[in-house]
Structures are given as structure tokens and as C-alpha cells.
Amino acid sequence: MDFEIPDTATQQAFRFSIRTWLKEQRPSNLDIPPDGTPLNDSEQSILNTFRQQLGEKGWLAPSFSKEFGGGGLSIPLGMIVQEELQLLNLPYMGDNHAWIPAMMVWGKEDQQLRYVLPALQGKTITWQAFNEPKVGSDIGSIQTTAIKDNTDYIINGEKAFITGRFKPDYLWTL
């Protein structure tokens, strides 16, 4: 039994255009560690430029709203973008999509524009900082607190296992 759904003619044409663009723009001659360790400064610089090119097209989040930096594509076309990006054998180019949906639901509009838009444009990178030394990622056991101090919050706590391929601009924590 074949579970693969064939592309429509429109999807085939879209896939061809994406594949052609990626073939022309894809960074080459990179020395990317296969073990998931952080990239060196040179690779980060090259890939950050590529991330921004993808972000300009809305391809870091192809099915998200254009208003917030996504591609505004249908789910099937967005999946084609993601499938073609995976074929490049490059580190994941997007930002963490766990924090972005939370920000889109509970964040204020100015926060969405300040954090989501540049992330989906490839201009910033945000890492999740959930793990704690004694509880791991058990959300119910998190000890970190945020105490309001006038208009700011003072965060007290300890995080562990914060890592990623690119240097972050922001940390998203609980």
C-alpha cells in the first residue's frame, strides 16, 4: 500500500521553484559537525545570512501569517518548503516553534512584533531554557521564579542543558 500523496500540478511547480532557488542560494563548503554541537563563528555567519534570506521569503515558518514574518502559505505548500529544506542536510534553520505559538496566543501585539517578527525573518534566535539541575524538564517541578520589581521582573533560578547550533539573542524560560 502506497501512503504517499502525489503533488498536484500546482504543488509540483511550486516544489520546482523552491528547489531551484535553494540550489542557487544554499551555502556550500561548510564544515558542520554531525553531532549537533554549536557551529563555529564562520559557519554561523554564513548560515545566519542564509536564514535571513529564508526569512525574507517567509520560509522559516511558511504557513504562519505574513503579518508576523511567515510565508502565509497553505499547509500543503508549507510542507513542501519544509521538505525541500530538509533535503539540504543543513542544521535546522528555523527558530524554536514551541515558544512562538505561545507568544502568538498569550503575548501582547507589541511583544509579538518585537520577538516573533524578527525570529521568523531570520534576524534573531531564541533558545528555550526549561531544564533545571535537579528536576530536568519536569515543568511541574520548576523552581525558577519571576518577581515583579516596578516595571521589570527579577528572575531567580538556575537552568541547565541550554544549547543549540546558533548563538541565541534571547532565552525563553518558565
ChimeraX attribute file (.defattr): number of C-alpha atoms within 10 A of each C-alpha:
attribute: neighborCount
match mode: 1-to-1
recipient: residues
	/A:1	3
	/A:2	4
	/A:3	5
	/A:4	6
	/A:5	6
	/A:6	8
	/A:7	14
	/A:8	9
	/A:9	9
	/A:10	10
	/A:11	14
	/A:12	14
	/A:13	12
	/A:14	16
	/A:15	19
	/A:16	14
	/A:17	12
	/A:18	16
	/A:19	19
	/A:20	12
	/A:21	11
	/A:22	18
	/A:23	12
	/A:24	8
	/A:25	12
	/A:26	14
	/A:27	15
	/A:28	11
	/A:29	6
	/A:30	13
	/A:31	10
	/A:32	17
	/A:33	12
	/A:34	8
	/A:35	6
	/A:36	11
	/A:37	12
	/A:38	16
	/A:39	19
	/A:40	14
	/A:41	11
	/A:42	11
	/A:43	18
	/A:44	18
	/A:45	13
	/A:46	14
	/A:47	21
	/A:48	18
	/A:49	15
	/A:50	18
	/A:51	25
	/A:52	21
	/A:53	17
	/A:54	23
	/A:55	25
	/A:56	17
	/A:57	18
	/A:58	25
	/A:59	28
	/A:60	29
	/A:61	28
	/A:62	26
	/A:63	19
	/A:64	20
	/A:65	13
	/A:66	16
	/A:67	10
	/A:68	21
	/A:69	24
	/A:70	24
	/A:71	25
	/A:72	19
	/A:73	18
	/A:74	11
	/A:75	12
	/A:76	13
	/A:77	20
	/A:78	20
	/A:79	16
	/A:80	20
	/A:81	24
	/A:82	16
	/A:83	13
	/A:84	15
	/A:85	21
	/A:86	13
	/A:87	10
	/A:88	15
	/A:89	9
	/A:90	15
	/A:91	17
	/A:92	14
	/A:93	22
	/A:94	18
	/A:95	22
	/A:96	16
	/A:97	14
	/A:98	11
	/A:99	15
	/A:100	20
	/A:101	13
	/A:102	10
	/A:103	16
	/A:104	15
	/A:105	10
	/A:106	11
	/A:107	15
	/A:108	11
	/A:109	12
	/A:110	9
	/A:111	13
	/A:112	17
	/A:113	16
	/A:114	12
	/A:115	19
	/A:116	26
	/A:117	20
	/A:118	17
	/A:119	27
	/A:120	32
	/A:121	25
	/A:122	25
	/A:123	17
	/A:124	20
	/A:125	22
	/A:126	21
	/A:127	20
	/A:128	18
	/A:129	18
	/A:130	21
	/A:131	19
	/A:132	20
	/A:133	11
	/A:134	13
	/A:135	15
	/A:136	14
	/A:137	16
	/A:138	11
	/A:139	12
	/A:140	7
	/A:141	11
	/A:142	19
	/A:143	14
	/A:144	14
	/A:145	13
	/A:146	12
	/A:147	10
	/A:148	10
	/A:149	8
	/A:150	7
	/A:151	5
	/A:152	9
	/A:153	11
	/A:154	11
	/A:155	13
	/A:156	10
	/A:157	12
	/A:158	15
	/A:159	18
	/A:160	14
	/A:161	13
	/A:162	12
	/A:163	14
	/A:164	15
	/A:165	17
	/A:166	24
	/A:167	16
	/A:168	14
	/A:169	11
	/A:170	13
	/A:171	12
	/A:172	13
	/A:173	13
	/A:174	14
